[in-house]
Amino acid sequence: MPEGAAGALAAVRDYKSKAYDAPPGPRWSREALANAVGWRLLEALDTQGAEAATRLLHRIADEIDAFHQLELLADLAAGLHLRQDIAPDLLGPLAATASTLAYAKARGSGGWRSFAGKDGLDLWQQANSADPATAAHNLAEQVAFAVTEASYNSTIGVSQALVSAFSVRPPHASPSTVSAFSCWDAACDVITHRLPGRAHLGYGAYHPAPEPATQHDIDTALCKLALATIALPERGDKRRALLAATVLLAGRPSQAQAALAHVLSFNLGSGP
């Protein structure tokens, strides 16, 4: 691989993009990948400073998608933690950044929730032990990035992951550390804003506030609901949405076309 940052990024891309029938060797090795990237990361820290090394770590994280190489960030974090005592002021923040990015890039609950949640609490605790301030700053950046992403799927499970993370505070955390309760309160405001009508906490059924609508509006809304299931993660949901589209276009073409125009106006991702 090339020298420096270019070599680190080339190693990540090569590990991700090589063909399945590529000959066996170090290119398939998770350990070799961590070494190729990790030592170049330390080289950048030594020759260019902490800011350059942090930028490179974020670029590495950007090269990793949600379903490939997630273990690389955890491996880098583990390597940095092992060497943290050599230069705590330099390696501590970098280790915290790697652990937080590993936590935020991982998928929880079998792969369909954003952030690692309960499945990756060790990564979050590792980040806190390395540098609490850096860990909190990076986590806030990742939450903001997830919320501002165009795809709704990127925000599924974020609140649950934060509540899990802040429910288990490290022993040295200060009393002013953000709590799981404040994370839930912030999420609850968003959920309340999204709900139609007013939900009464307690016993009984939830009754949304009805609005006057024509039968055509109701039919169009039901068409939108049926077709919107194409954005759900399960393959069976996508198939049902395609079946619904076929039936609706044949039986209710005007409402189906209006519903399709609305559903397709959103960024659904490449799969849907």
N, C-alpha and C positions, 0 to 999 in steps of 0.2 A: 504494500500500500504506500501511497505518497507520504511525504513527511508532514508533520503538523496537523492542523485542523482539517485540511483536505483529506488526509488519510483516515481520520476518524469518521468523517461523513461517508467516505468511500466504503469503509468497512461495513457500516450500517446498511448502506444501500446494496452492497454485494450480498450480504447475509439474507436480506429480504427478497431480492429479485432473482437470485440464481435459479436455474431450472432444477426440477426435482431429480432429473437423471444426471446432474452434475457429479463428477467423480468424487469419491469420498476423500476426506482430508481435513485440514484445519479450517477450511472455509465453512464447514458444517458445525464446528465446535463452538458451543456457547462460551466456554472458557477462553478460547482464542479471540473471540469477538470482544469480550470484556477486557482482555489484555490490550488488544490493538487500539481500542478506544480509550481505556483508562489511562494508559501511560502517556498517550498524546494529550489527554486532559491535564495530567500533572505537568507535562512539558509546557503547555500553554500557561499554566499557573506560575511556573518557575521563570519563564522567559518574558511573558507579557503582562502578568499580574492577575489579580483575582477577578477583575471585571471582564477581562477577555475570556478567562476560563468559564465564568458563569454564562457568558453569551454562547460559548461553544456548547455547554451542557444543554441550554435551551434549544439550540439548533439541532442537537442530537435527539432531544425529546420530540421536536417537531417532525423529524424523519420517521418516527415510530408511529404506526397506526394502532388502532384499538385492539387488534387481534394478532399482532405479530411483534416479537422482540420485547414484550413488556418486561421480561425478566432482565433485560440488559440494564435498565435504570436501577433495578434493585441490586444487581451485581455491582454496578459502579458505586452505589451508595455503601454497600458492604465493604468494598475495597477502601473507600475514603474513610469510613469509620475505623477500620483497622489501623490506618496511618494517622489518625487525627491528632494523637499526642505529639507527633513530630512538630507540627505547627498549628496549634489549635485555632489561632486567629484567622488562618488562611483556609485550612482544611475543614474546620467546623462549619462555617457557612456553606461551603461547597457540598459537604456531606448532607447538610440539612436540605439544600436545594434538590439534590439527587433523590433523597428519600421522599420529599414532598411531591416531586414530579412523578415518581414511581407510584405514589398513592393516588394522585389525581388522574394519571393515565390508565391505571388498571381498571378493570370492569368488575362490578360486584354482582352478587346473586346469580352466578352462572353465566355472566357475560353481557347482560342486557341493561344493567344500570351503570350510570356514569359514576366515577370515583370508586375506590375499592370498598368503602363501607366497612362493615364488621370483618370482612375477609382480609383486610389489609391494615388492621390497627397497629400491627407491629411496625409497619413502615412509618406511620404517623408518629408513633412513640419514639422511633429511632430519629426522626427529624427533630422532634422536640428536644431530645437529649443532646443532639449535636449543637443546635443553636435555635432556641425558641423564637427569637425575633425574626430570623430569616425564614423559619418554617411558617410562621403566621403570615408573613408578607407574601411568600410564594403561594400559599394556599388561597389567600384573598385574590391574588392575580388569577389563579386557575378558576376560581368560582366566577369571577367577573367575565373571564373568557368564555366559560360554558354558558353563562346567561345571555351573552351578546351574540353567540353563534346563531346562524340563521336556522339551523335545524332544531326542532323541538326535542328530538331524541337526545340531544346532547345534555339536556337538563334533567333527564329522568334519574332519580335517586340521589341527586346532589344534597338535598336537605337531609335525607336519611343518613347519608354518609357523614355529614357534618355533625349531626346530633350524636352519632356513634363515636366520632373522633373526640369531641369535646366532653363526652360523658366520662372518658377515661383520661384524666389529666395526669401528667407526670408529677412525681412527688415535689419537684422543685418549682412547679409553676406558681406564679404569684396570684393573689386573690383577684387581681383585676383581669386575669385571663378570661377571654370570652367564654361563655358557658353554653352548654347544650340548650338551656332554656332560651337564651337570646337568639340562638340559631333557629330554634323552632318558631319563636315569635315572628322573626323576619319571614320565614317561609309561610307562616299562617296568614300574614297580611296579603301575600301574593295569592294564596289559595282562595281566600275570602273574596278578593277582587275578581277572580275568575268565575266564581259561582254565580249563577243567576238567582235572583231573589235573595232571601235571607235565611240562613240556616240557624235553627234554634238548638242549642246544645242541650241534651237531656233525652228523655224518652219520647217515642213517637216517630213518625215518618217525616222525611224532609219534603216540603211542598214548595216548589219554585213559584215565584210571582208570575202569573200568566200575562201575556201581552196579546192584544187583539191581532188576529192574523187571518188571511183568507185561506181557503183550502189549497190554492195554488202555492202559497207561501209554505204551508205545512208540508205539502208533497215535496217541494224543492228542498226543504230542510231535512226531510227524511232521506232524500236521495243523497244529500251531502254527507249525512251520517253513515249511510251504507258505503259510499265510495271512499270516505276518509279512512276506512280500516286498511287501506293499502299502505298506510304509513306505520301500521303496527309491526312489531319485529318478527312475529311468527310467519312462516311461509304459508301456513293454512289460512291465515287472515288475509294475506295478499291474494290468494286464489279465490277466496270468497268475494273479495272486492271486485276482481275481474269478472267473476260470474255475475255479480250484481250489476256491473256496468253493462254487460251484454243484455241482460233481461230488461233493465231500465231504458236503455236506448231503443229497444224494440217496443216496449209498452208505454213509456212516458218520455218521448224524445225531448220535448222542450224543457221539462224539469231536469232531466238527466244531463242535457247540454249545459244548463245553467250551473248545476252542481259540479260537473267536471271542470268548467271554467274556474270555479271558486277553488276546488281542491288542487288543481294543477297550478294555481297561482303561487303556491307555497313551495319552498325549497324542500322537497321530500327526500333528497339524497339519491344516489345512483341506483340503489336496489329497487325501490318503488318505481 
